Amino acid sequence: MTNPKTKAIIFAHYPYALQKLWGMTLLEKLVRQLSVAEIEECIIVFDKEKVITDVLRSDFQKWHKIGVRSVQIEGDEVTTLSKILEEDSNPFIVLQGNAILDSRIIIALKEKVTADKPVQVSSGENSPFAFSIKNDQLSSTTSHSIQELISDLPREVIKTSEMDSYIGSMRRRQEPFLFKIDSESEIEKASKIAFTAIYKGATDFITKYAWPLPTRLMVHWLSPTNITPNQITYVSMILSFGAIPFFFMGWFWPAWFMGTVMSFLDTLDGKLARLTLRTSETGHWLDNASDTIYLWLWYAGIGWYFSEDLLNFSYINTIAAWSLVGLFTIDKIVTGLFKKLFGAQLHDFAPIDWHARIYIARRNPFLVVLLIGLVINQPVFSLHAMAIWQTATCVFHMIRFIYLPLSGQKHQVTR
C-alpha cells in the first residue's frame, strides 16, 4: 500500500489573511511554507470567488511547485471542510489564513497525518487552528466553525512549548511560534519574530551585533521586489573574489571596502531567502563552496605581500603568513571532520562552543583587524594579529575535537 499524499487547506476568509508582511500576504507565506515542507496541493477557501493569480506573487511558480486551487465557502467552515474531505481520501493539514507559524509546526503535522485521530498544534488559549485530519476522523457534528469543531473532536494536542526548540540550521533555540494576526499591533510583532527566527544564533560578533538592523531594513525594501537572493549572492561572490588581487598587491583599503560590502551582502542574501521563502540548492552551494576559497586567498594575499621570502622562517612576517594560512586550513579540516564523524557542528555543541563562535577567527574579525591596521597606518599589524587569533582558534577547536568524544558529552540537540 502506497503512502497517502499529504495535502493542505487554508481558510483565507479571516481578516488580515491578505495583509502583506515581508513582501507577501500571510496567506502566500503559508502556501510557500507548505511547499517547502513538500505538501503536494493546497486548497484555499475564500468567502467569495477569487482568482489564485491575484493573491500570489508573480514569481511564485518560479520558486514553488505546489499545486494551488481555490474554493468558495459553502454554508459554513465545517460544511466546506466536510465536502473537501468527502471528495479526497488523502489526509489534510488545515490552517487558519491569518496565522503566523513556524515551519516546524507544518513538519510536525505532516509526520502525524497517519495518526488514528486528528492532531492539533496549539500555542495556548488564543491559538489559531493548525491540525491534521482525514475523512474518517470527521464525525457528525453540529459545529459551524473550525475552532468549535476541533475543540469537540477527540484529538491529540501538541503544545508548542513542548516541541523541540533547537533549530540546527540556525544554531539556536527558539520555541516554535504560532499566533494569529487580528489587529494592527500584531503585525510588527510578527515582523520581529519572523526576522529573529531566521537569524543564526551562533555567529560572529559583526553579524550578530552590527548587521541585524541594516539587514532588516534592506530586506524590508527588497522583499516586495523580484530581486532574488541568488542575484545578491552573485554580487557578493564578485566582490569576495575581486578583492583577492588587491590583497596580493597590498591595496588594502579597496580590499577592505570590497570585503566589508561583501560581508553585509553575505548576511543579506540568506535573510532575504528565508524570509521570502526563496531558498535554492544553487544559492546554498554557492555560499558554502566560495566561503573557504576566497578567505584562504585573502589570507594568502596579505601573507604574500608582507613576506619577502616565504621560505625564510627567520623572518617574523613569513612565520605569521604561514601560521595564518596553515592554521586556517587545519582549523577547517578539524571542524569539517568533526561534523563528518559525529553528525553535529562543533560551533554550537555546548554553550562554550556557542559563545566561542562569536569571537573565533573568521572573515569579519579579520576585516575589523585589517581596518585597525589601516587606521593606525600599520597594515602589517593585521597580519600578526590575525595569525595569533587564528592560532588560538585552531588550538581551541583541536582541544574540543579531542575532548568531546572522550567526555561522552552529547550535543545540545540531544539533551
PyMOL commands that set and color helices and strands:
alter all, ss='L'
color gray80, all
select helices_A, chain A and resi 26-36+52-55+60-63+77-87+103-111+135-137+146-152+160-162+168-170+184-197+205-210+212-222+229-242+244-249+252-275+281-306+316-342+346-348+351-359+363-375+379-407+412-414
alter helices_A, ss='H'
color red, helices_A
select strands_A, chain A and resi 7-11+20-21+24-25+41-46+67-72+92-96+99-101+119-122+130-133+156-159+166-167+172-173+178-180
alter strands_A, ss='S'
color yellow, strands_A
deselect
rebuild
show_as cartoon
